[in-house]
Amino acid sequence: MSTSEPVPATFNGKLALLLAMAMFVLVVDTSIMNVSISAVVEDIDTTVSGLQGAIALEALVSAAFILMSSKVGDLIGRKRAYVIGLLCYAVGAIAMTLAQSLIPIIIFWALIGGLGASLLLPAMQSLIHGNFEGAAQARVYATVGAAAAIAAAVGPLIGGFITTFLSWRVAFLLEALIIAIVLSGIKLVHDVPYTGSRQIDAVGALLSVVGMGGIVIGILVWQEGGGPVGLLLAVGAVGLGGLAYWLVRRHRQGKATLIDPGLFRSKLFRLGVTGQMLQQIALGGTMIVLPIYLQMVLNYNALQAGLSISPLSLSMFVVAMLAGKRAGRWRPATLILWGFLLLTAGLVVLVPLVPRADSGWWLLGPLIISGVGLGLLVSQLNNYTLSPISDERVSEAAGVNSAAGSFGLSFGLAFAGAIMLASLSLIFTSLAMSSDVLPNDEKQQVAEALEEDAQFLSNAALEELLVGQPEEFQEEVVSINTDARPIALQIALLVPIIAGLAGLLNGFRMRRLPDPVASRAGEGTLLG
């Protein structure tokens, strides 16, 4: 790949470290938000569902715009796109330190931060290719990939610790400081000019945003309990179908396309992208449901929730590192198959444990099993997906892979949360209406009050709302709350379990194909 400045002849360790720090911030950001949900909700007086929607929206914006942003980076310069992406993330982090309501979180953290991520990922991919060669390039990919795995592993612990003993605002302020350090070394980055077509497929870009955005926004609206859900989902489905038709048609006409549909002629690439999306759906669903359950049902603070979830992320990190070094002993498809099997098995074991769990220790074994599965997937899926792609198309393929992963994550976050909320609503109503203690003329009122005011409230918080009510009445409402939450979590866990089962079937299809032959460009690519 040609560059406007010569590629450094020696390995630049400082630049590699700064790129790894940028990836660390990108991954750790959502982890901190997940474990800080209850603290943020209480501090800015908002709702869990509203904050959950902001988390899903950030992932959605990143997914919806990543293909368009990749082209923008080609046109304005990869280094400039990298800087803008980092600045957008800094704006989101600073906004979190100052936010007094949900609106600035949605605008600055979710929307602007999501746009920053969509610019940052493809730009970083191109800059690593342009600033390092040969063994140095593979080493930087490994370093940046390790930074992502470490962030996933320690993010819940860092967020929990800072939120519990200082403030969640401090955690986001530290993010902004890390970004400032990364930007201070921007002179070390040599730009990588784009030499391909500068034509823009505006229709394709629009259809990609409408397609992915319509589906996830439809789920978020459903989660909030209103709006034209069916219409939004239909718009999303039509948008994705229209994108596929448009790309094929434009390609046949020899015109510029947002994505070259020829990429999908490779069965390996199709199966790899599908596996990436399913893995992220499972991860997103798990990482939104469990922190809510631990904080709102077991009344854990952010640190306790982070410690309880850490077996998942730590086992994922350790196994990803080990499998990455020793993967040559086994077929990649075999490791991916085992990854989905272990991921699903751990989640299935969680289902009967949830109603009995009175502490996070009950989750230890199943989370380690699922974490081992995720570690196998993290170590294999990206290289499996990108290895059959030629050098000149690896950046575009990585963008598609990133979009699939981001879309899967946002879908998992939104859908699992929506299922949990909808289940709570139905269970609250059912238990209240069948109660022998509550007066018949008050059952409907209690059911509605539980739906509106008790969503994800701990029993202690609910008891405060019931002060002044008869003791028998209080005990019955708290009992309904206690019984409903584990059932809702069990139902919500079906989202990542189904994704895991679908990934398992996808893995069997991978096993029937010959192993991918790694190209120089695909080797070591860890940024999907």
C-alpha angles and dihedrals in degrees: 000000000000122000136195089233127035117271110248111261094216132050110273103213094182093055091047090052092049091050089049090051090052090053091046091057091046093056101034094053097077092039090058091049092050096055093041096055098111093045093049092046091052096042098051096029098239135129131270091233091052093051091043088053090053090052092051091044092055091054090044094053090049091051097042096050103033095094092047092044091052089060091044088055090052091054102042096034130272094248091052091048089050092052093046090049092053092047091052089053090048090052090053093048094049090047089055091054090054103033118127097174141021096262098073089045090056094044102040106023101033104030104029093033091049091051089049091055091050090055096041102054101055092037091053090050092055094043093054089051091049099043101045135040137200116336092001090057092051089047092054092048088052091048094049092044090050089051090055092049092047091049090052090048101046100026095091091046095047092045093045094048096047093042093050100044102027121005139290086242090064091056091057092044088056088052090057091050092052090051089051089054091049092050091048088068097047091116088070090064116091112208120243112216121214114236100180132091115316094201115123125224096209094170092052091049091050093048091050091054094044093046101049094031095050094055098048094039088052089056092047091052090049088050090056090052104245151049134074096313096162092049093051092049090048091050090051093049092047090048093054092045090047091050092054092049093045094050093050092046094048092046092053089051091053092242130137115280132195088230127013103241087207087080089073093057087084110086089202091056093046093049092044094052090047091051091049091052094047092048091053093047089055093045094046093048092049095045094052098043101045099051090049091049094048095046101038102032104031090031092233122166120232094269093050090048091049092049091048092052095041095089088067096051097037095050088046090054096046095046093045090055094046095044091047091057098042102030092113090078093067137040112264091230090055092053091048090050092051089045093059091042094055093041091054095042092055092050092047090053089053093060099073092037096057099078091047099044115110095167140023091258089080088066096052100094099041092046092052090051091050091043091055088052092049090048091056090049095048091051095052117022101074096048091043090053099045102035096084091053121100121243096255093053101040093097092053091045091050089052091054090047091050091048091052091050095046092046090049092050094050091045091051093047094048100039098045091047092047092050091050093050094045091048092050091051094051094043093048090053094045095049094044094050092049095047118123092199104052115080112254093236091054101043096091092045091051091048091052092045091052091050094049104034108022101052105136093345115146116238089252091056091045091053089056089056091051097053108135095029121114113277093240090051092050093049092051095049092048089048091053089049091050094049097044101054101061090047091051091050091050090053093046091052088064088076096065091035092056090046089052092050090049088050089051091056089047089052092055088055089052090053091059092059127073116261115272117257107230116233121208091254096048095046113106096000105154105160101093 
